[in-house]
Amino acid sequence: MTPPAGGRRPVARAAPALEVRNVAAFVRGRRAGWERLAALVARARSARLPLAEVEELDRLYRRATAELALAHGRFPGSDAERYLSDVVASAYRTLYRPRASAAGRLRALRDEIPEVCRRHPGPLRTAVLFLGAGRAVGGAAVWLEPAAAALLVPEAIRTSVDAGRLWTGSLLSAAPGVTGAALAHNNVSAAGLAFALGLSGGVGTAAILLLNGVLIGAVLVYAAQHGLGWPLLGFLGAHGPLELSAFVLAAQAGFILATALVEPGELPRGLALQVAGREGARLLSAVVPALLLAALIEATVSPAATFPGYSKGALGLALAAALWTWLRRAGGRQARARPGTGA
């Protein structure tokens, strides 16, 4: 749909009822309209709307644009402004831009994922902290009390290490596709669980990070005590940095969900969870491809003796650096292009 001749449709003038002083009251009085607008946008993406609903969508869009202008002036940086900005931007694209191709949607997602990651530094730091704390606890426990390995290190790993060899050589004995698929399934399942357990208030997400960290730390120290530290680091070097980075992002998504549940801010809890769920899903759309690539590398490059340890480490660090560079620097153009944000 295109605007009428002479330019875009005029933005609806803010009604006197918009004169509010409290964010909660602002949201409470307009939530139904925003949710209806979001629902119409979602339906328009998958089916053609009847004329009456197109007109309703246009009317709600113009009203929401006026309300966004008020929110931008009175409540800048609030959850309400950010949520309304997303709704207005989605409605604008639905009304005034041609339907995006698959490539266009991928380009939009390419910019949206880094925005979400940068918008929530607290959950990201929390995820890194719990994973690092788990590694420190697991490593220190086995270092200070070797008998703790019986509790913290799986028996199959202890048996292999006690025999003077790594347990990773068997990865090459199976077809890479089969092994890679099994590894990918395990990794993606763990990442999805870390996200979903955000609904436990973040307790489950923190527990998964701690348990995985303890296991990694304990295994590393146990292998080092038996003279296999460097060979194990050589195995982990190719896929480990990317895999752990993706897992941290999945946990960040879980903590975003937990924050919306425990401290929803100005938005009602249900609406805050909807917003957090969408943002977490965007992060997972980067996590899954990263884990698939890490699983492929783990099944082929990591256990192969033909690749020296330093080259595996360089590959792993380069992949992780590429991921974090993208998350840190991408997405600025889309943020500036959003309508109604005052940019």
C-alpha positions as CSV (number, residue, x, y, z in Angstrom):
1,M,0.0,0.0,0.0
2,T,1.3,3.5,-0.8
3,P,0.5,6.8,0.8
4,P,-1.9,9.1,-1.0
5,A,-0.6,11.6,-3.5
6,G,1.1,14.6,-2.0
7,G,2.9,12.7,0.7
8,R,2.4,10.4,3.7
9,R,-0.9,10.4,5.5
10,P,-1.0,13.1,8.2
11,V,-0.2,11.8,11.7
12,A,-3.2,11.8,14.0
13,R,-3.1,14.7,16.5
14,A,-2.6,13.6,20.0
15,A,-5.8,13.7,22.0
16,P,-6.0,15.5,25.3
17,A,-6.0,12.1,27.0
18,L,-2.4,11.7,26.0
19,E,-1.4,14.3,28.6
20,V,-0.1,11.9,31.2
21,R,2.6,12.1,33.8
22,N,3.1,8.4,34.6
23,V,4.5,5.7,32.4
24,A,2.3,3.0,33.9
25,A,-0.8,5.1,33.3
26,F,0.4,5.8,29.7
27,V,0.7,2.1,29.0
28,R,-2.4,1.0,30.8
29,G,-4.6,3.4,28.8
30,R,-3.2,2.4,25.4
31,R,-2.1,-1.2,25.7
32,A,-5.2,-2.7,24.0
33,G,-4.7,-0.6,20.9
34,W,-1.0,-1.5,20.7
35,E,-1.7,-5.2,21.0
36,R,-4.4,-5.0,18.4
37,L,-2.0,-3.2,16.1
38,A,0.7,-5.8,16.7
39,A,-1.8,-8.6,16.0
40,L,-3.0,-7.0,12.7
41,V,0.7,-6.6,11.6
42,A,1.3,-10.3,12.4
43,R,-1.7,-11.4,10.4
44,A,-0.8,-9.2,7.5
45,R,2.6,-10.9,7.2
46,S,0.9,-14.3,6.5
47,A,-2.4,-13.4,4.8
48,R,-4.1,-10.6,2.9
49,L,-6.3,-8.5,5.3
50,P,-9.8,-7.5,4.4
51,L,-10.3,-3.8,3.6
52,A,-11.9,-3.1,7.0
53,E,-8.9,-4.5,8.9
54,V,-6.5,-2.6,6.6
55,E,-8.3,0.6,7.5
56,E,-8.2,-0.3,11.1
57,L,-4.5,-1.1,10.9
58,D,-3.8,2.3,9.3
59,R,-5.9,4.1,11.9
60,L,-4.2,2.4,14.8
61,Y,-0.8,3.0,13.2
62,R,-1.4,6.8,13.0
63,R,-2.6,6.8,16.6
64,A,0.4,4.8,17.8
65,T,2.7,7.2,15.9
66,A,1.3,10.1,17.8
67,E,1.6,8.2,21.1
68,L,5.2,7.3,20.2
69,A,6.0,10.9,19.7
70,L,4.7,11.6,23.2
71,A,6.6,8.7,24.7
72,H,9.8,9.8,22.9
73,G,9.5,13.3,24.5
74,R,8.3,12.3,28.0
75,F,9.7,8.8,28.6
76,P,12.9,8.5,26.5
77,G,14.7,5.2,26.9
78,S,11.8,3.6,28.7
79,D,10.5,0.1,28.0
80,A,7.2,1.5,26.8
81,E,9.0,3.7,24.2
82,R,11.1,0.9,23.0
83,Y,8.1,-1.5,22.7
84,L,6.0,1.1,20.9
85,S,8.8,2.0,18.6
86,D,9.1,-1.7,17.5
87,V,5.3,-1.9,16.9
88,V,5.2,1.3,14.9
89,A,8.2,0.3,12.8
90,S,6.6,-3.0,12.0
91,A,3.3,-1.4,11.1
92,Y,5.1,1.1,8.9
93,R,6.8,-1.6,7.0
94,T,3.6,-3.5,6.6
95,L,1.7,-0.4,5.3
96,Y,4.2,1.5,3.2
97,R,6.9,-1.0,2.1
98,P,6.7,-3.9,-0.4
99,R,6.6,-7.3,1.1
100,A,10.2,-8.2,2.0
101,S,11.9,-11.1,0.3
102,A,13.6,-13.9,2.2
103,A,16.9,-12.1,1.6
104,G,15.5,-8.9,2.8
105,R,14.2,-10.5,6.0
106,L,17.7,-12.0,6.6
107,R,19.3,-8.6,6.1
108,A,16.9,-7.1,8.7
109,L,17.6,-9.9,11.1
110,R,21.3,-9.4,10.6
111,D,21.0,-5.9,12.0
112,E,18.4,-6.7,14.7
113,I,20.4,-9.4,16.5
114,P,23.4,-7.1,17.4
115,E,20.9,-4.4,18.5
116,V,19.3,-6.8,21.0
117,C,22.7,-8.1,22.2
118,R,23.9,-4.5,22.8
119,R,20.6,-3.4,24.4
120,H,21.0,-5.9,27.2
121,P,24.6,-5.8,28.5
122,G,23.5,-6.8,32.1
123,P,22.2,-10.2,31.1
124,L,25.3,-10.8,28.9
125,R,27.6,-10.0,31.8
126,T,25.6,-12.2,34.1
127,A,25.9,-15.1,31.7
128,V,29.7,-14.7,31.4
129,L,30.0,-14.4,35.2
130,F,28.1,-17.6,35.9
131,L,30.0,-19.6,33.3
132,G,33.3,-18.2,34.4
133,A,32.5,-18.9,38.1
134,G,31.6,-22.5,37.3
135,R,34.9,-23.1,35.5
136,A,36.8,-21.6,38.4
137,V,35.0,-23.7,40.9
138,G,35.4,-26.9,39.0
139,G,39.0,-26.4,38.2
140,A,39.9,-25.3,41.7
141,A,38.0,-28.3,43.2
142,V,40.0,-30.8,41.2
143,W,43.3,-28.9,41.6
144,L,43.0,-28.7,45.4
145,E,41.4,-32.1,46.0
146,P,42.1,-34.6,43.1
147,A,39.6,-37.0,44.7
148,A,36.8,-34.5,43.6
149,A,37.3,-35.7,40.1
150,A,35.4,-38.8,40.9
151,L,32.3,-36.6,41.4
152,L,32.9,-33.9,38.9
153,V,34.5,-35.7,35.9
154,P,32.4,-38.3,34.0
155,E,33.6,-41.9,34.4
156,A,34.2,-42.4,30.7
157,I,36.5,-39.4,30.5
158,R,38.4,-40.5,33.7
159,T,38.9,-44.0,32.3
160,S,40.4,-42.6,29.0
161,V,42.6,-40.0,30.7
162,D,43.9,-42.6,33.2
163,A,44.9,-44.7,30.3
164,G,46.9,-41.8,28.9
165,R,44.7,-40.9,26.0
166,L,42.0,-38.4,25.1
167,W,38.4,-39.7,24.7
168,T,38.0,-37.6,21.5
169,G,39.6,-39.9,18.9
170,S,36.4,-41.9,18.5
171,L,34.8,-38.9,16.8
172,L,36.7,-39.7,13.6
173,S,35.6,-43.3,13.6
174,A,32.0,-42.4,12.8
175,A,30.7,-40.7,9.7
176,P,31.2,-36.9,10.2
177,G,27.6,-36.2,9.3
178,V,26.2,-38.6,12.0
179,T,28.6,-37.3,14.6
180,G,28.1,-33.7,13.7
181,A,24.3,-34.1,13.8
182,A,24.5,-35.7,17.3
183,L,26.7,-32.9,18.6
184,A,24.6,-30.2,17.1
185,H,21.4,-31.8,18.6
186,N,23.0,-31.8,22.1
187,N,24.3,-28.3,21.8
188,V,21.1,-26.7,20.4
189,S,19.1,-28.5,23.0
190,A,21.2,-27.2,25.8
191,A,21.0,-23.6,24.4
192,G,17.3,-23.8,24.0
193,L,17.0,-25.0,27.6
194,A,19.2,-22.2,28.8
195,F,16.8,-19.7,27.1
196,A,13.6,-21.4,28.2
197,L,14.7,-21.7,31.8
198,G,14.7,-17.9,31.9
199,L,11.0,-18.5,32.9
200,S,12.3,-19.8,36.2
201,G,13.4,-16.3,37.1
202,G,16.9,-17.1,35.7
203,V,17.6,-19.7,38.4
204,G,17.6,-22.6,35.8
205,T,19.7,-20.6,33.3
206,A,22.2,-19.8,36.0
207,A,22.3,-23.5,37.1
208,I,23.0,-24.7,33.5
209,L,25.8,-22.2,33.2
210,L,27.4,-23.2,36.5
211,L,27.1,-26.9,35.8
212,N,28.6,-26.6,32.4
213,G,31.4,-24.4,33.7
214,V,32.2,-26.8,36.6
215,L,32.4,-29.7,34.1
216,I,34.7,-27.8,31.8
217,G,37.0,-26.6,34.5
218,A,37.2,-29.9,36.2
219,V,37.9,-31.8,33.0
220,L,40.6,-29.3,31.9
221,V,42.4,-29.6,35.3
222,Y,42.1,-33.4,35.4
223,A,43.5,-33.7,31.9
224,A,46.4,-31.4,32.8
225,Q,47.2,-33.4,36.0
226,H,47.7,-36.4,33.7
227,G,49.8,-34.7,31.1
228,L,47.0,-34.2,28.6
229,G,46.3,-30.5,29.1
230,W,47.8,-29.3,25.9
231,P,46.3,-32.0,23.7
232,L,42.9,-31.3,25.2
233,L,43.3,-27.6,24.6
234,G,44.3,-28.4,21.0
235,F,41.1,-30.4,20.6
236,L,38.9,-27.7,22.1
237,G,40.7,-24.8,20.3
238,A,38.9,-25.1,16.9
239,H,35.3,-25.2,18.1
240,G,35.3,-24.3,21.8
241,P,35.5,-20.4,21.5
242,L,32.6,-20.3,19.1
243,E,30.5,-22.9,21.0
244,L,30.9,-21.1,24.3
245,S,30.2,-17.8,22.7
246,A,26.9,-19.1,21.3
247,F,26.0,-20.7,24.7
248,V,26.6,-17.4,26.4
249,L,24.3,-15.7,23.9
250,A,21.6,-18.3,24.6
251,A,22.0,-17.7,28.3
252,Q,21.8,-13.9,27.7
253,A,18.4,-14.5,26.0
254,G,17.3,-16.6,29.1
255,F,18.3,-13.8,31.5
256,I,16.4,-11.2,29.3
257,L,13.3,-13.4,29.7
258,A,14.0,-13.7,33.5
259,T,14.3,-9.9,33.8
260,A,10.9,-9.4,32.1
261,L,9.4,-11.9,34.5
262,V,10.9,-10.6,37.7
263,E,11.2,-6.9,37.0
264,P,9.0,-6.0,34.0
265,G,9.5,-2.3,34.4
266,E,6.8,0.0,33.1
267,L,5.2,-2.6,30.9
268,P,2.6,-5.1,32.3
269,R,4.4,-8.4,33.0
270,G,2.6,-10.3,30.2
271,L,3.5,-7.6,27.6
272,A,7.1,-7.5,28.9
273,L,7.4,-11.2,28.5
274,Q,6.2,-10.9,24.9
275,V,8.8,-8.3,24.1
276,A,11.5,-10.3,25.9
277,G,10.5,-13.5,24.1
278,R,10.8,-11.9,20.7
279,E,14.2,-10.4,21.6
280,G,15.4,-13.8,22.9
281,A,14.2,-15.5,19.8
282,R,16.3,-13.1,17.7
283,L,19.4,-14.0,19.7
284,L,18.7,-17.7,19.2
285,S,18.5,-17.2,15.5
286,A,22.2,-16.4,15.7
287,V,22.9,-19.1,18.3
288,V,21.7,-22.0,16.3
289,P,23.8,-21.4,13.1
290,A,26.9,-20.8,15.3
291,L,26.3,-24.1,17.2
292,L,25.7,-26.0,13.9
293,L,29.1,-24.7,12.6
294,A,30.8,-25.5,15.9
295,A,29.4,-29.0,15.8
296,L,30.7,-29.6,12.3
297,I,34.1,-28.4,13.2
298,E,34.1,-30.5,16.4
299,A,33.3,-33.6,14.3
300,T,35.9,-33.0,11.6
301,V,38.7,-30.5,12.4
302,S,39.0,-30.8,16.2
303,P,39.9,-34.5,16.5
304,A,42.0,-34.6,13.3
305,A,45.8,-35.0,14.0
306,T,46.5,-33.5,10.6
307,F,45.8,-30.0,11.9
308,P,48.3,-28.7,14.5
309,G,47.0,-27.4,17.8
310,Y,48.0,-23.8,17.1
311,S,46.1,-23.8,13.8
312,K,43.0,-25.1,15.5
313,G,43.3,-22.4,18.2
314,A,43.7,-19.7,15.6
315,L,40.6,-21.0,13.8
316,G,38.5,-21.0,16.9
317,L,39.6,-17.6,18.1
318,A,39.0,-16.1,14.6
319,L,35.4,-17.5,14.5
320,A,34.6,-16.2,17.9
321,A,36.2,-12.8,17.2
322,A,34.1,-12.5,14.0
323,L,30.9,-13.3,15.9
324,W,31.6,-10.7,18.6
325,T,32.8,-8.1,16.2
326,W,29.5,-8.4,14.3
327,L,27.5,-8.2,17.5
328,R,29.4,-5.1,18.6
329,R,29.4,-3.1,15.4
330,A,26.5,-4.2,13.2
331,G,22.9,-2.9,13.3
332,G,23.5,0.9,13.5
333,R,21.9,1.6,10.1
334,Q,18.6,0.0,10.9
335,A,18.4,1.7,14.2
336,R,18.8,5.1,12.5
337,A,16.2,4.2,9.9
338,R,13.3,3.4,12.2
339,P,10.4,5.8,11.7
340,G,9.0,7.7,14.6
341,T,12.0,7.4,16.9
342,G,13.2,10.9,16.4
343,A,16.4,9.7,14.9
